[in-house]
Amino acid sequence: MRAEFHPEATEEFIEATLFYEQQVSGLGEAFVTEVERSVELLVYHPEIG
């Protein structure tokens, strides 16, 4: 299985990442890492979502 995002969701994700990075250095990267971890979990275990 593969995860796919709507183009507007992708745009919102990028904006959120930039916002968090502006608040605290490294927070944007931490946000990306957590989203990637969550998506991977859902891809491998779709029944939990």
mmCIF entry with sequence, helices, sheets and N, C-alpha, C, O atoms, coordinates in Angstrom:
data_MODEL
# 
_entry.id   MODEL 
# 
_entity.id                         1 
_entity.type                       polymer 
_entity.pdbx_number_of_molecules   1 
# 
_entity_poly.entity_id                      1 
_entity_poly.type                           'polypeptide(L)' 
_entity_poly.nstd_linkage                   no 
_entity_poly.nstd_monomer                   no 
_entity_poly.pdbx_seq_one_letter_code       MRAEFHPEATEEFIEATLFYEQQVSGLGEAFVTEVERSVELLVYHPEIG 
_entity_poly.pdbx_seq_one_letter_code_can   MRAEFHPEATEEFIEATLFYEQQVSGLGEAFVTEVERSVELLVYHPEIG 
_entity_poly.pdbx_strand_id                 A 
# 
loop_
_entity_poly_seq.entity_id 
_entity_poly_seq.num 
_entity_poly_seq.mon_id 
_entity_poly_seq.hetero 
1 1  MET n 
1 2  ARG n 
1 3  ALA n 
1 4  GLU n 
1 5  PHE n 
1 6  HIS n 
1 7  PRO n 
1 8  GLU n 
1 9  ALA n 
1 10 THR n 
1 11 GLU n 
1 12 GLU n 
1 13 PHE n 
1 14 ILE n 
1 15 GLU n 
1 16 ALA n 
1 17 THR n 
1 18 LEU n 
1 19 PHE n 
1 20 TYR n 
1 21 GLU n 
1 22 GLN n 
1 23 GLN n 
1 24 VAL n 
1 25 SER n 
1 26 GLY n 
1 27 LEU n 
1 28 GLY n 
1 29 GLU n 
1 30 ALA n 
1 31 PHE n 
1 32 VAL n 
1 33 THR n 
1 34 GLU n 
1 35 VAL n 
1 36 GLU n 
1 37 ARG n 
1 38 SER n 
1 39 VAL n 
1 40 GLU n 
1 41 LEU n 
1 42 LEU n 
1 43 VAL n 
1 44 TYR n 
1 45 HIS n 
1 46 PRO n 
1 47 GLU n 
1 48 ILE n 
1 49 GLY n 
# 
_struct_asym.id          A 
_struct_asym.entity_id   1 
# 
loop_
_struct_conf.conf_type_id 
_struct_conf.id 
_struct_conf.pdbx_PDB_helix_id 
_struct_conf.beg_label_comp_id 
_struct_conf.beg_label_asym_id 
_struct_conf.beg_label_seq_id 
_struct_conf.pdbx_beg_PDB_ins_code 
_struct_conf.end_label_comp_id 
_struct_conf.end_label_asym_id 
_struct_conf.end_label_seq_id 
_struct_conf.pdbx_end_PDB_ins_code 
_struct_conf.beg_auth_comp_id 
_struct_conf.beg_auth_asym_id 
_struct_conf.beg_auth_seq_id 
_struct_conf.end_auth_comp_id 
_struct_conf.end_auth_asym_id 
_struct_conf.end_auth_seq_id 
_struct_conf.pdbx_PDB_helix_class 
_struct_conf.details 
_struct_conf.pdbx_PDB_helix_length 
HELX_P HELX_P1 AA1 PRO A 7  ? GLN A 23 ? PRO A 7  GLN A 23 1 ? 17 
HELX_P HELX_P2 AA2 LEU A 27 ? TYR A 44 ? LEU A 27 TYR A 44 1 ? 18 
HELX_P HELX_P3 AA3 PRO A 46 ? ILE A 48 ? PRO A 46 ILE A 48 5 ? 3  
# 
_struct_conf_type.id          HELX_P 
_struct_conf_type.criteria    ? 
_struct_conf_type.reference   ? 
# 
loop_
_atom_site.group_PDB 
_atom_site.id 
_atom_site.type_symbol 
_atom_site.label_atom_id 
_atom_site.label_alt_id 
_atom_site.label_comp_id 
_atom_site.label_asym_id 
_atom_site.label_entity_id 
_atom_site.label_seq_id 
_atom_site.pdbx_PDB_ins_code 
_atom_site.Cartn_x 
_atom_site.Cartn_y 
_atom_site.Cartn_z 
_atom_site.occupancy 
_atom_site.B_iso_or_equiv 
_atom_site.pdbx_formal_charge 
_atom_site.auth_seq_id 
_atom_site.auth_comp_id 
_atom_site.auth_asym_id 
_atom_site.auth_atom_id 
_atom_site.pdbx_PDB_model_num 
ATOM 1   N N  . MET A 1 1  ? 0.846  -1.181 0.000  1.00 0.00 ? 1  MET A N  1 
ATOM 2   C CA . MET A 1 1  ? 0.000  0.000  0.000  1.00 0.00 ? 1  MET A CA 1 
ATOM 3   C C  . MET A 1 1  ? 0.890  1.242  0.000  1.00 0.00 ? 1  MET A C  1 
ATOM 4   O O  . MET A 1 1  ? 2.028  1.214  0.468  1.00 0.00 ? 1  MET A O  1 
ATOM 5   N N  . ARG A 1 2  ? 0.353  2.307  -0.525 1.00 0.00 ? 2  ARG A N  1 
ATOM 6   C CA . ARG A 1 2  ? 1.106  3.558  -0.647 1.00 0.00 ? 2  ARG A CA 1 
ATOM 7   C C  . ARG A 1 2  ? 0.219  4.719  -0.198 1.00 0.00 ? 2  ARG A C  1 
ATOM 8   O O  . ARG A 1 2  ? -0.975 4.736  -0.497 1.00 0.00 ? 2  ARG A O  1 
ATOM 9   N N  . ALA A 1 3  ? 0.779  5.663  0.500  1.00 0.00 ? 3  ALA A N  1 
ATOM 10  C CA . ALA A 1 3  ? 0.040  6.853  0.927  1.00 0.00 ? 3  ALA A CA 1 
ATOM 11  C C  . ALA A 1 3  ? 0.149  7.915  -0.155 1.00 0.00 ? 3  ALA A C  1 
ATOM 12  O O  . ALA A 1 3  ? 1.193  8.073  -0.786 1.00 0.00 ? 3  ALA A O  1 
ATOM 13  N N  . GLU A 1 4  ? -0.933 8.633  -0.358 1.00 0.00 ? 4  GLU A N  1 
ATOM 14  C CA . GLU A 1 4  ? -0.949 9.711  -1.341 1.00 0.00 ? 4  GLU A CA 1 
ATOM 15  C C  . GLU A 1 4  ? -1.711 10.883 -0.743 1.00 0.00 ? 4  GLU A C  1 
ATOM 16  O O  . GLU A 1 4  ? -2.768 10.706 -0.137 1.00 0.00 ? 4  GLU A O  1 
ATOM 17  N N  . PHE A 1 5  ? -1.168 12.080 -0.918 1.00 0.00 ? 5  PHE A N  1 
ATOM 18  C CA . PHE A 1 5  ? -1.778 13.269 -0.355 1.00 0.00 ? 5  PHE A CA 1 
ATOM 19  C C  . PHE A 1 5  ? -2.402 14.126 -1.449 1.00 0.00 ? 5  PHE A C  1 
ATOM 20  O O  . PHE A 1 5  ? -1.881 14.222 -2.560 1.00 0.00 ? 5  PHE A O  1 
ATOM 21  N N  . HIS A 1 6  ? -3.499 14.729 -1.118 1.00 0.00 ? 6  HIS A N  1 
ATOM 22  C CA . HIS A 1 6  ? -4.138 15.696 -2.007 1.00 0.00 ? 6  HIS A CA 1 
ATOM 23  C C  . HIS A 1 6  ? -3.185 16.879 -2.140 1.00 0.00 ? 6  HIS A C  1 
ATOM 24  O O  . HIS A 1 6  ? -2.506 17.223 -1.173 1.00 0.00 ? 6  HIS A O  1 
ATOM 25  N N  . PRO A 1 7  ? -3.115 17.516 -3.321 1.00 0.00 ? 7  PRO A N  1 
ATOM 26  C CA . PRO A 1 7  ? -2.202 18.654 -3.499 1.00 0.00 ? 7  PRO A CA 1 
ATOM 27  C C  . PRO A 1 7  ? -2.392 19.766 -2.459 1.00 0.00 ? 7  PRO A C  1 
ATOM 28  O O  . PRO A 1 7  ? -1.414 20.377 -2.028 1.00 0.00 ? 7  PRO A O  1 
ATOM 29  N N  . GLU A 1 8  ? -3.618 20.031 -2.057 1.00 0.00 ? 8  GLU A N  1 
ATOM 30  C CA . GLU A 1 8  ? -3.841 21.063 -1.034 1.00 0.00 ? 8  GLU A CA 1 
ATOM 31  C C  . GLU A 1 8  ? -3.300 20.630 0.317  1.00 0.00 ? 8  GLU A C  1 
ATOM 32  O O  . GLU A 1 8  ? -2.818 21.461 1.087  1.00 0.00 ? 8  GLU A O  1 
ATOM 33  N N  . ALA A 1 9  ? -3.373 19.336 0.615  1.00 0.00 ? 9  ALA A N  1 
ATOM 34  C CA . ALA A 1 9  ? -2.817 18.832 1.874  1.00 0.00 ? 9  ALA A CA 1 
ATOM 35  C C  . ALA A 1 9  ? -1.299 18.953 1.864  1.00 0.00 ? 9  ALA A C  1 
ATOM 36  O O  . ALA A 1 9  ? -0.686 19.279 2.881  1.00 0.00 ? 9  ALA A O  1 
ATOM 37  N N  . THR A 1 10 ? -0.704 18.692 0.721  1.00 0.00 ? 10 THR A N  1 
ATOM 38  C CA . THR A 1 10 ? 0.746  18.834 0.592  1.00 0.00 ? 10 THR A CA 1 
ATOM 39  C C  . THR A 1 10 ? 1.163  20.279 0.816  1.00 0.00 ? 10 THR A C  1 
ATOM 40  O O  . THR A 1 10 ? 2.144  20.552 1.508  1.00 0.00 ? 10 THR A O  1 
ATOM 41  N N  . GLU A 1 11 ? 0.417  21.196 0.230  1.00 0.00 ? 11 GLU A N  1 
ATOM 42  C CA . GLU A 1 11 ? 0.714  22.626 0.408  1.00 0.00 ? 11 GLU A CA 1 
ATOM 43  C C  . GLU A 1 11 ? 0.582  23.026 1.883  1.00 0.00 ? 11 GLU A C  1 
ATOM 44  O O  . GLU A 1 11 ? 1.419  23.760 2.410  1.00 0.00 ? 11 GLU A O  1 
ATOM 45  N N  . GLU A 1 12 ? -0.456 22.546 2.532  1.00 0.00 ? 12 GLU A N  1 
ATOM 46  C CA . GLU A 1 12 ? -0.664 22.862 3.948  1.00 0.00 ? 12 GLU A CA 1 
ATOM 47  C C  . GLU A 1 12 ? 0.453  22.269 4.805  1.00 0.00 ? 12 GLU A C  1 
ATOM 48  O O  . GLU A 1 12 ? 0.909  22.897 5.760  1.00 0.00 ? 12 GLU A O  1 
ATOM 49  N N  . PHE A 1 13 ? 0.887  21.067 4.461  1.00 0.00 ? 13 PHE A N  1 
ATOM 50  C CA . PHE A 1 13 ? 1.982  20.415 5.179  1.00 0.00 ? 13 PHE A CA 1 
ATOM 51  C C  . PHE A 1 13 ? 3.262  21.243 5.079  1.00 0.00 ? 13 PHE A C  1 
ATOM 52  O O  . PHE A 1 13 ? 3.955  21.437 6.078  1.00 0.00 ? 13 PHE A O  1 
ATOM 53  N N  . ILE A 1 14 ? 3.576  21.723 3.895  1.00 0.00 ? 14 ILE A N  1 
ATOM 54  C CA . ILE A 1 14 ? 4.768  22.550 3.692  1.00 0.00 ? 14 ILE A CA 1 
ATOM 55  C C  . ILE A 1 14 ? 4.661  23.843 4.493  1.00 0.00 ? 14 ILE A C  1 
ATOM 56  O O  . ILE A 1 14 ? 5.620  24.255 5.146  1.00 0.00 ? 14 ILE A O  1 
ATOM 57  N N  . GLU A 1 15 ? 3.502  24.477 4.441  1.00 0.00 ? 15 GLU A N  1 
ATOM 58  C CA . GLU A 1 15 ? 3.300  25.721 5.190  1.00 0.00 ? 15 GLU A CA 1 
ATOM 59  C C  . GLU A 1 15 ? 3.446  25.490 6.690  1.00 0.00 ? 15 GLU A C  1 
ATOM 60  O O  . GLU A 1 15 ? 4.055  26.303 7.385  1.00 0.00 ? 15 GLU A O  1 
ATOM 61  N N  . ALA A 1 16 ? 2.898  24.398 7.187  1.00 0.00 ? 16 ALA A N  1 
ATOM 62  C CA . ALA A 1 16 ? 3.000  24.094 8.613  1.00 0.00 ? 16 ALA A CA 1 
ATOM 63  C C  . ALA A 1 16 ? 4.456  23.842 9.003  1.00 0.00 ? 16 ALA A C  1 
ATOM 64  O O  . ALA A 1 16 ? 4.916  24.293 10.051 1.00 0.00 ? 16 ALA A O  1 
ATOM 65  N N  . THR A 1 17 ? 5.166  23.121 8.152  1.00 0.00 ? 17 THR A N  1 
ATOM 66  C CA . THR A 1 17 ? 6.576  22.848 8.422  1.00 0.00 ? 17 THR A CA 1 
ATOM 67  C C  . THR A 1 17 ? 7.371  24.142 8.523  1.00 0.00 ? 17 THR A C  1 
ATOM 68  O O  . THR A 1 17 ? 8.168  24.317 9.444  1.00 0.00 ? 17 THR A O  1 
ATOM 69  N N  . LEU A 1 18 ? 7.153  25.041 7.584  1.00 0.00 ? 18 LEU A N  1 
ATOM 70  C CA . LEU A 1 18 ? 7.853  26.333 7.612  1.00 0.00 ? 18 LEU A CA 1 
ATOM 71  C C  . LEU A 1 18 ? 7.474  27.142 8.843  1.00 0.00 ? 18 LEU A C  1 
ATOM 72  O O  . LEU A 1 18 ? 8.332  27.773 9.462  1.00 0.00 ? 18 LEU A O  1 
ATOM 73  N N  . PHE A 1 19 ? 6.194  27.128 9.200  1.00 0.00 ? 19 PHE A N  1 
ATOM 74  C CA . PHE A 1 19 ? 5.736  27.850 10.386 1.00 0.00 ? 19 PHE A CA 1 
ATOM 75  C C  . PHE A 1 19 ? 6.435  27.328 11.640 1.00 0.00 ? 19 PHE A C  1 
ATOM 76  O O  . PHE A 1 19 ? 6.958  28.110 12.434 1.00 0.00 ? 19 PHE A O  1 
ATOM 77  N N  . TYR A 1 20 ? 6.444  26.005 11.814 1.00 0.00 ? 20 TYR A N  1 
ATOM 78  C CA . TYR A 1 20 ? 7.072  25.432 13.005 1.00 0.00 ? 20 TYR A CA 1 
ATOM 79  C C  . TYR A 1 20 ? 8.561  25.727 13.042 1.00 0.00 ? 20 TYR A C  1 
ATOM 80  O O  . TYR A 1 20 ? 9.118  25.990 14.108 1.00 0.00 ? 20 TYR A O  1 
ATOM 81  N N  . GLU A 1 21 ? 9.203  25.687 11.896 1.00 0.00 ? 21 GLU A N  1 
ATOM 82  C CA . GLU A 1 21 ? 10.641 25.962 11.847 1.00 0.00 ? 21 GLU A CA 1 
ATOM 83  C C  . GLU A 1 21 ? 10.927 27.416 12.216 1.00 0.00 ? 21 GLU A C  1 
ATOM 84  O O  . GLU A 1 21 ? 11.962 27.710 12.814 1.00 0.00 ? 21 GLU A O  1 
ATOM 85  N N  . GLN A 1 22 ? 10.021 28.324 11.865 1.00 0.00 ? 22 GLN A N  1 
ATOM 86  C CA . GLN A 1 22 ? 10.203 29.729 12.232 1.00 0.00 ? 22 GLN A CA 1 
ATOM 87  C C  . GLN A 1 22 ? 10.020 29.945 13.735 1.00 0.00 ? 22 GLN A C  1 
ATOM 88  O O  . GLN A 1 22 ? 10.599 30.869 14.306 1.00 0.00 ? 22 GLN A O  1 
ATOM 89  N N  . GLN A 1 23 ? 9.223  29.098 14.368 1.00 0.00 ? 23 GLN A N  1 
ATOM 90  C CA . GLN A 1 23 ? 8.981  29.244 15.802 1.00 0.00 ? 23 GLN A CA 1 
ATOM 91  C C  . GLN A 1 23 ? 10.193 28.804 16.614 1.00 0.00 ? 23 GLN A C  1 
ATOM 92  O O  . GLN A 1 23 ? 10.634 29.500 17.528 1.00 0.00 ? 23 GLN A O  1 
ATOM 93  N N  . VAL A 1 24 ? 10.719 27.639 16.262 1.00 0.00 ? 24 VAL A N  1 
ATOM 94  C CA . VAL A 1 24 ? 11.867 27.071 16.978 1.00 0.00 ? 24 VAL A CA 1 
ATOM 95  C C  . VAL A 1 24 ? 12.709 26.300 15.969 1.00 0.00 ? 24 VAL A C  1 
ATOM 96  O O  . VAL A 1 24 ? 12.190 25.445 15.252 1.00 0.00 ? 24 VAL A O  1 
ATOM 97  N N  . SER A 1 25 ? 13.980 26.590 15.910 1.00 0.00 ? 25 SER A N  1 
ATOM 98  C CA . SER A 1 25 ? 14.870 25.886 14.987 1.00 0.00 ? 25 SER A CA 1 
ATOM 99  C C  . SER A 1 25 ? 14.831 24.382 15.263 1.00 0.00 ? 25 SER A C  1 
ATOM 100 O O  . SER A 1 25 ? 15.011 23.944 16.399 1.00 0.00 ? 25 SER A O  1 
ATOM 101 N N  . GLY A 1 26 ? 14.596 23.606 14.215 1.00 0.00 ? 26 GLY A N  1 
ATOM 102 C CA . GLY A 1 26 ? 14.541 22.152 14.350 1.00 0.00 ? 26 GLY A CA 1 
ATOM 103 C C  . GLY A 1 26 ? 13.136 21.614 14.535 1.00 0.00 ? 26 GLY A C  1 
ATOM 104 O O  . GLY A 1 26 ? 12.899 20.421 14.350 1.00 0.00 ? 26 GLY A O  1 
ATOM 105 N N  . LEU A 1 27 ? 12.202 22.479 14.897 1.00 0.00 ? 27 LEU A N  1 
ATOM 106 C CA . LEU A 1 27 ? 10.832 22.013 15.132 1.00 0.00 ? 27 LEU A CA 1 
ATOM 107 C C  . LEU A 1 27 ? 10.155 21.593 13.831 1.00 0.00 ? 27 LEU A C  1 
ATOM 108 O O  . LEU A 1 27 ? 9.363  20.651 13.820 1.00 0.00 ? 27 LEU A O  1 
ATOM 109 N N  . GLY A 1 28 ? 10.464 22.287 12.736 1.00 0.00 ? 28 GLY A N  1 
ATOM 110 C CA . GLY A 1 28 ? 9.905  21.897 11.445 1.00 0.00 ? 28 GLY A CA 1 
ATOM 111 C C  . GLY A 1 28 ? 10.354 20.507 11.046 1.00 0.00 ? 28 GLY A C  1 
ATOM 112 O O  . GLY A 1 28 ? 9.559  19.700 10.566 1.00 0.00 ? 28 GLY A O  1 
ATOM 113 N N  . GLU A 1 29 ? 11.626 20.234 11.245 1.00 0.00 ? 29 GLU A N  1 
ATOM 114 C CA . GLU A 1 29 ? 12.162 18.908 10.936 1.00 0.00 ? 29 GLU A CA 1 
ATOM 115 C C  . GLU A 1 29 ? 11.524 17.836 11.821 1.00 0.00 ? 29 GLU A C  1 
ATOM 116 O O  . GLU A 1 29 ? 11.213 16.742 11.350 1.00 0.00 ? 29 GLU A O  1 
ATOM 117 N N  . ALA A 1 30 ? 11.335 18.148 13.087 1.00 0.00 ? 30 ALA A N  1 
ATOM 118 C CA . ALA A 1 30 ? 10.692 17.202 14.004 1.00 0.00 ? 30 ALA A CA 1 
ATOM 119 C C  . ALA A 1 30 ? 9.249  16.928 13.562 1.00 0.00 ? 30 ALA A C  1 
ATOM 120 O O  . ALA A 1 30 ? 8.769  15.799 13.655 1.00 0.00 ? 30 ALA A O  1 
ATOM 121 N N  . PHE A 1 31 ? 8.573  17.959 13.087 1.00 0.00 ? 31 PHE A N  1 
ATOM 122 C CA . PHE A 1 31 ? 7.206  17.815 12.588 1.00 0.00 ? 31 PHE A CA 1 
ATOM 123 C C  . PHE A 1 31 ? 7.174  16.882 11.381 1.00 0.00 ? 31 PHE A C  1 
ATOM 124 O O  . PHE A 1 31 ? 6.330  15.989 11.305 1.00 0.00 ? 31 PHE A O  1 
ATOM 125 N N  . VAL A 1 32 ? 8.094  17.091 10.434 1.00 0.00 ? 32 VAL A N  1 
ATOM 126 C CA . VAL A 1 32 ? 8.161  16.238 9.252  1.00 0.00 ? 32 VAL A CA 1 
ATOM 127 C C  . VAL A 1 32 ? 8.418  14.793 9.651  1.00 0.00 ? 32 VAL A C  1 
ATOM 128 O O  . VAL A 1 32 ? 7.775  13.879 9.135  1.00 0.00 ? 32 VAL A O  1 
ATOM 129 N N  . THR A 1 33 ? 9.347  14.587 10.559 1.00 0.00 ? 33 THR A N  1 
ATOM 130 C CA . THR A 1 33 ? 9.681  13.239 11.018 1.00 0.00 ? 33 THR A CA 1 
ATOM 131 C C  . THR A 1 33 ? 8.461  12.557 11.633 1.00 0.00 ? 33 THR A C  1 
ATOM 132 O O  . THR A 1 33 ? 8.205  11.383 11.362 1.00 0.00 ? 33 THR A O  1 
ATOM 133 N N  . GLU A 1 34 ? 7.721  13.271 12.443 1.00 0.00 ? 34 GLU A N  1 
ATOM 134 C CA . GLU A 1 34 ? 6.549  12.686 13.100 1.00 0.00 ? 34 GLU A CA 1 
ATOM 135 C C  . GLU A 1 34 ? 5.440  12.371 12.099 1.00 0.00 ? 34 GLU A C  1 
ATOM 136 O O  . GLU A 1 34 ? 4.784  11.335 12.206 1.00 0.00 ? 34 GLU A O  1 
ATOM 137 N N  . VAL A 1 35 ? 5.229  13.251 11.135 1.00 0.00 ? 35 VAL A N  1 
ATOM 138 C CA . VAL A 1 35 ? 4.218  12.977 10.107 1.00 0.00 ? 35 VAL A CA 1 
ATOM 139 C C  . VAL A 1 35 ? 4.624  11.752 9.290  1.00 0.00 ? 35 VAL A C  1 
ATOM 140 O O  . VAL A 1 35 ? 3.794  10.883 9.025  1.00 0.00 ? 35 VAL A O  1 
ATOM 141 N N  . GLU A 1 36 ? 5.878  11.679 8.895  1.00 0.00 ? 36 GLU A N  1 
ATOM 142 C CA . GLU A 1 36 ? 6.362  10.525 8.139  1.00 0.00 ? 36 GLU A CA 1 
ATOM 143 C C  . GLU A 1 36 ? 6.191  9.237  8.937  1.00 0.00 ? 36 GLU A C  1 
ATOM 144 O O  . GLU A 1 36 ? 5.784  8.213  8.388  1.00 0.00 ? 36 GLU A O  1 
ATOM 145 N N  . ARG A 1 37 ? 6.500  9.287  10.221 1.00 0.00 ? 37 ARG A N  1 
ATOM 146 C CA . ARG A 1 37 ? 6.349  8.105  11.081 1.00 0.00 ? 37 ARG A CA 1 
ATOM 147 C C  . ARG A 1 37 ? 4.892  7.674  11.153 1.00 0.00 ? 37 ARG A C  1 
ATOM 148 O O  . ARG A 1 37 ? 4.584  6.484  11.078 1.00 0.00 ? 37 ARG A O  1 
ATOM 149 N N  . SER A 1 38 ? 4.006  8.639  11.297 1.00 0.00 ? 38 SER A N  1 
ATOM 150 C CA . SER A 1 38 ? 2.577  8.344  11.393 1.00 0.00 ? 38 SER A CA 1 
ATOM 151 C C  . SER A 1 38 ? 2.029  7.768  10.090 1.00 0.00 ? 38 SER A C  1 
ATOM 152 O O  . SER A 1 38 ? 1.248  6.817  10.103 1.00 0.00 ? 38 SER A O  1 
ATOM 153 N N  . VAL A 1 39 ? 2.437  8.343  8.980  1.00 0.00 ? 39 VAL A N  1 
ATOM 154 C CA . VAL A 1 39 ? 1.976  7.842  7.675  1.00 0.00 ? 39 VAL A CA 1 
ATOM 155 C C  . VAL A 1 39 ? 2.491  6.424  7.452  1.00 0.00 ? 39 VAL A C  1 
ATOM 156 O O  . VAL A 1 39 ? 1.747  5.557  6.994  1.00 0.00 ? 39 VAL A O  1 
ATOM 157 N N  . GLU A 1 40 ? 3.743  6.191  7.770  1.00 0.00 ? 40 GLU A N  1 
ATOM 158 C CA . GLU A 1 40 ? 4.304  4.847  7.618  1.00 0.00 ? 40 GLU A CA 1 
ATOM 159 C C  . GLU A 1 40 ? 3.537  3.838  8.471  1.00 0.00 ? 40 GLU A C  1 
ATOM 160 O O  . GLU A 1 40 ? 3.259  2.727  8.020  1.00 0.00 ? 40 GLU A O  1 
ATOM 161 N N  . LEU A 1 41 ? 3.202  4.216  9.678  1.00 0.00 ? 41 LEU A N  1 
ATOM 162 C CA . LEU A 1 41 ? 2.433  3.334  10.568 1.00 0.00 ? 41 LEU A CA 1 
ATOM 163 C C  . LEU A 1 41 ? 1.081  3.001  9.947  1.00 0.00 ? 41 LEU A C  1 
ATOM 164 O O  . LEU A 1 41 ? 0.648  1.849  9.974  1.00 0.00 ? 41 LEU A O  1 
ATOM 165 N N  . LEU A 1 42 ? 0.418  4.003  9.392  1.00 0.00 ? 42 LEU A N  1 
ATOM 166 C CA . LEU A 1 42 ? -0.889 3.784  8.765  1.00 0.00 ? 42 LEU A CA 1 
ATOM 167 C C  . LEU A 1 42 ? -0.786 2.941  7.497  1.00 0.00 ? 42 LEU A C  1 
ATOM 168 O O  . LEU A 1 42 ? -1.685 2.152  7.207  1.00 0.00 ? 42 LEU A O  1 
ATOM 169 N N  . VAL A 1 43 ? 0.294  3.097  6.741  1.00 0.00 ? 43 VAL A N  1 
ATOM 170 C CA . VAL A 1 43 ? 0.488  2.303  5.534  1.00 0.00 ? 43 VAL A CA 1 
ATOM 171 C C  . VAL A 1 43 ? 0.641  0.828  5.882  1.00 0.00 ? 43 VAL A C  1 
ATOM 172 O O  . VAL A 1 43 ? 0.071  -0.038 5.218  1.00 0.00 ? 43 VAL A O  1 
ATOM 173 N N  . TYR A 1 44 ? 1.405  0.555  6.915  1.00 0.00 ? 44 TYR A N  1 
ATOM 174 C CA . TYR A 1 44 ? 1.658  -0.846 7.295  1.00 0.00 ? 44 TYR A CA 1 
ATOM 175 C C  . TYR A 1 44 ? 0.543  -1.449 8.134  1.00 0.00 ? 44 TYR A C  1 
ATOM 176 O O  . TYR A 1 44 ? 0.418  -2.671 8.211  1.00 0.00 ? 44 TYR A O  1 
ATOM 177 N N  . HIS A 1 45 ? -0.271 -0.603 8.764  1.00 0.00 ? 45 HIS A N  1 
ATOM 178 C CA . HIS A 1 45 ? -1.367 -1.079 9.624  1.00 0.00 ? 45 HIS A CA 1 
ATOM 179 C C  . HIS A 1 45 ? -2.629 -0.255 9.342  1.00 0.00 ? 45 HIS A C  1 
ATOM 180 O O  . HIS A 1 45 ? -3.089 0.471  10.223 1.00 0.00 ? 45 HIS A O  1 
ATOM 181 N N  . PRO A 1 46 ? -3.192 -0.349 8.145  1.00 0.00 ? 46 PRO A N  1 
ATOM 182 C CA . PRO A 1 46 ? -4.339 0.497  7.791  1.00 0.00 ? 46 PRO A CA 1 
ATOM 183 C C  . PRO A 1 46 ? -5.565 0.277  8.668  1.00 0.00 ? 46 PRO A C  1 
ATOM 184 O O  . PRO A 1 46 ? -6.431 1.149  8.753  1.00 0.00 ? 46 PRO A O  1 
ATOM 185 N N  . GLU A 1 47 ? -5.643 -0.855 9.307  1.00 0.00 ? 47 GLU A N  1 
ATOM 186 C CA . GLU A 1 47 ? -6.806 -1.134 10.159 1.00 0.00 ? 47 GLU A CA 1 
ATOM 187 C C  . GLU A 1 47 ? -6.853 -0.254 11.410 1.00 0.00 ? 47 GLU A C  1 
ATOM 188 O O  . GLU A 1 47 ? -7.909 -0.135 12.032 1.00 0.00 ? 47 GLU A O  1 
ATOM 189 N N  . ILE A 1 48 ? -5.735 0.360  11.790 1.00 0.00 ? 48 ILE A N  1 
ATOM 190 C CA . ILE A 1 48 ? -5.741 1.199  12.989 1.00 0.00 ? 48 ILE A CA 1 
ATOM 191 C C  . ILE A 1 48 ? -6.272 2.595  12.720 1.00 0.00 ? 48 ILE A C  1 
ATOM 192 O O  . ILE A 1 48 ? -6.596 3.330  13.653 1.00 0.00 ? 48 ILE A O  1 
ATOM 193 N N  . GLY A 1 49 ? -6.365 2.968  11.435 1.00 0.00 ? 49 GLY A N  1 
ATOM 194 C CA . GLY A 1 49 ? -6.794 4.325  11.095 1.00 0.00 ? 49 GLY A CA 1 
ATOM 195 C C  . GLY A 1 49 ? -8.251 4.389  10.834 1.00 0.00 ? 49 GLY A C  1 
ATOM 196 O O  . GLY A 1 49 ? -8.777 5.461  10.534 1.00 0.00 ? 49 GLY A O  1 
# 
